[in-house]
Amino acid sequence: MQHTSFEHGPASKRLQRPMVGLRMDAAEFEQCKALAEADARSAGQFALLMYRRGLEAWEAERGASRSARRR
């Protein structure tokens, strides 16, 4: 099988996503890796997914608590 080259455009035209470091306990990291593997994801993809879900839940809770204070 022959390698097919892929021409990337200039870096400025590609989507650039900043990297954020995330420190976990060893047990948390092992759990993250195991759950990611079970879901056919990388540990980084899984951690980003969990961050997004947690942020969504936090924002919903925050919105609910703000509306409760308005009463």
BAMILO-958778 format. One record per residue: residue in three letters; x, y, z of N, C-alpha, C in turn. Coordinates in steps of 0.001 Angstrom, whole numbers, padded with zeros to 6 digits, always signed. Each point is the difference from the previous one (the first is absolute). Last residue first. Layout:
% BAMILO-958778
ALAXYZXYZXYZ ...
This chain:
% BAMILO-958778
ARG-037110+035169+043171-001390-000100+000486-000236+000790+001236 ARG+004277-000682-002296-000799+001112-000511-001407+000004+000577 ARG+003259-003508+000802+000258+001190+000811-000847+001180-000432 ALA-000132-004049-002450-000608-000220+001312+000201+001217+000899 SER+002081-000127-004257-001443+000231-000146-000717-000211+001333 ARG+004625-000847-000118-000254+001431-000228-001494+000276-000123 SER+001460-004451+000345+000151+000679+001286-000231+001500-000151 ALA-000102-002652-003869-001131-000358+000864+000108+000729+001325 GLY+003564+000446-003032-001187+000689-000504-001207-000267+000866 ARG+003902-002331+001000+000204+001417+000289-001196+000825-000462 GLU+000128-004565-001075-000198+000193+001442+000112+001470+000367 ALA+000970-001136-004412-001426-000218+000254-000308+000210+001478 GLU+004498+000171-001335-000711+001179-000483-001503-000127+000248 TRP+002666-003689+001068+000300+001107+000905-000752+001255-000421 ALA-000227-003777-002805-000747-000232+001233+000198+001158+000979 GLU+002520+000093-003954-001421+000150-000325-000863-000169+001257 LEU+004570-000851+000376-000232+001434-000162-001473+000271-000300 GLY+001424-004476+000203+000016+000621+001325-000279+001486-000065 ARG+000467-002353-004046-001221-000433+000699-000090+000640+001383 ARG+003922+000786-002462-001145+000666-000633-001311-000382+000673 TYR+003930-002154+001448+000051+001424+000343-001231+000709-000557 MET+000625-004447-001244-000465+000097+001383+000021+001452+000483 LEU+001723-000868-004287-001426-000292+000024-000562+000150+001408 LEU+004630+000341-000534-000668+001175-000563-001511-000187+000010 ALA+002638-003645+001321+000076+001054+001010-000703+001266-000496 PHE+000392-003574-003024-000931-000335+001071-000014+001098+001059 GLN+003112+000332-003484-001357+000208-000520-001037-000251+001089 GLY+004470-000950+001085-000211+001438-000173-001393+000323-000505 ALA+001397-004498+000325-000208+000556+001343-000274+001497-000085 SER-001415-002755-004238+001264+000215+000692-000321+000562+001385 ARG-003537-003274-002357+000503+001379-000049+001399+000035+000588 ALA-003620-003639-000160+000771+000175-001244+000438+001447-000205 ASP-002195-002062+003912-000822+000841-000866+000692+000298-001329 ALA+002125-002532+003407-001293-000672-000127-000928+000756-000954 GLU+004141+001944+001137+000208-001179-000843-001322-000728-000242 ALA-000044+003606+002990+000238+000467-001369+000159-001177-000951 LEU-000309-000879+004579-001297+000414-000530+000123+000485-001440 ALA+003983-001136+002237-000838-001193-000151-001363+000357-000600 LYS+003028+003520+001058+000500-000806-001113-000893-001207-000257 CYS-001010+002673+003744-000232+000755-001236+000439-000815-001212 GLN+001007-001703+004227-001434-000112-000265-000351+000713-001301 GLU+004369+000415+001516-000231-001389-000427-001473-000215-000327 PHE+001191+004157+001799+000526-000146-001356-000231-001415-000527 GLU-001131+000952+004467-000910+000696-000910+000445-000172-001444 ALA+002817-001678+003344-001223-000808-000084-001009+000637-000957 ALA+003993+002356+000980+000284-001187-000800-001258-000851-000196 ASP-000800+005152+000731+000636-001044+000798+000215-001202-000910 MET-000130+004574-002527-000893-000914+000698+000823-000875+000916 ARG+000205+004859-003328+000660-000945+000896-001048-000813+000737 LEU+000441+002958-004791-000926-000446+001038+000713-001031+000851 GLY+000871+004210-004084+000466-001135+000793-001006-000332+001089 VAL-000679+002282-004990-000142+000253+001427+000468-001242+000736 MET+000386+002497-005264+000112-001163+000871-000108+000446+001451 PRO-002147+002248-004757+001023+000064+001040-000023-001247+000880 ARG-001389+000342-005225-000618-000125+001312+001096+000047+001047 GLN-000970+001211-005524+000990-000053+001071-000732-000035+001325 LEU-000955-000988-005576-000572+000252+001324+001077-000168+001055 ARG+001504+001492-004879-000530-001176+000676-000546+000392+001362 LYS+002203+003122-002845-001311-000317-000552-000621-001228+000643 SER+004393+001623+001087-000950+001051+000367-001404-000297-000516 ALA+003725-002820-001114-000450-000184+001384-001041+001034+000398 PRO+000422-001426-005146+000807+000737+000983-000590-000145+001396 GLY-001356-003986-002958+000067+001420-000295+000888+000691+001023 HIS+000568-005196-001557-000637+000869+000993+000117+001435-000481 GLU+000111-004910-002626+000519+001361+000075-000795+000810+001013 PHE+001180-005400-000641-001097+000938+000201+000612+001371+000168 SER+001474-005180-002243+000315+001219+000745-001224+000898+000062 THR+000584-005428-000324-000613+001116-000711+000258+001250+000820 HIS+002492-005113-000463-000426+001130+000833-000574+001094-000884 GLN-000080-005315-001283+000807+001203-000118-000594+001126+000850 MET+000085-005680+000087-000846+001174+000000+000891+001236+000000 
